[in-house]
């Protein structure tokens, strides 16, 4: 049994920042995430994409934001259960909760903070009869490590920002990049569309439109794809490649959390935003993109704010009757659980003669 003060479900930016805010209150945190590494969407879906609305950072890559959040909270020694999904929750007689993962790992805490972003993501897969046979054998729905495609022939399918952005990025990594879309028009940022046009004109991206991939070739791994030209129903041709990456988006799902007795509205958890983002079950909070309330904005910085207020209420639950006096970190400093201390330099007292 893993015991902690606050059990955080979701190790994305909001969950990681919760560790820091809880640490200031001397509360210990443990995080559960179905992904194999912390960072949530920032590390799993778009680690190389820039984010422009993080305070004090005019621009920061999503992966770098994760690294900085981990660095910020490491002094509070959070625990992690990664690669496991929170499955069930049981309330105990002492009002604490036991959360069990799909692999049987049990966690106990008096406070549970659900910071699962938009939930677990499932890729939208194209209707190709044999695609499942090639998953992780040349078919990838999410690009995690661009180096996997170094000097390889890549076919990307899709017409949104992800398909455009990765086509641009991999044009300098892969030996050959082909972008296929069922329409001539793309739904993406104008500068991305124009950049793909430039790279096509320069011969660095092969563009096939309007068309779609209808089959995959190969034995042990992907050797090519079968393409049907949309304007010529009978016209089919093959493109040799090492990887096929269909980027048709991801479908968010709450997963087992939807069965925990929480009040759900449009695939999000309703919370009390007038105070502390608590759910209809006392002791269970929902912060970040996973929650909903009047005026909700699904922004990382809003998740940071919600985490801060949630920790104040968590402190009262864990320390009933004990009053916490908030002090600015510039005044009180930051004492890590690992023995480290950060504080502003003290003024020098010296007499002027």
Order of alpha helices (4+ residues) and beta strands (2+ residues): beta-beta-alpha-beta-alpha-beta-beta-alpha-beta-beta-beta-beta-beta-beta-beta-alpha-beta-alpha-beta-beta-beta-beta-beta-beta-beta-beta-beta-beta-alpha-alpha-beta-beta
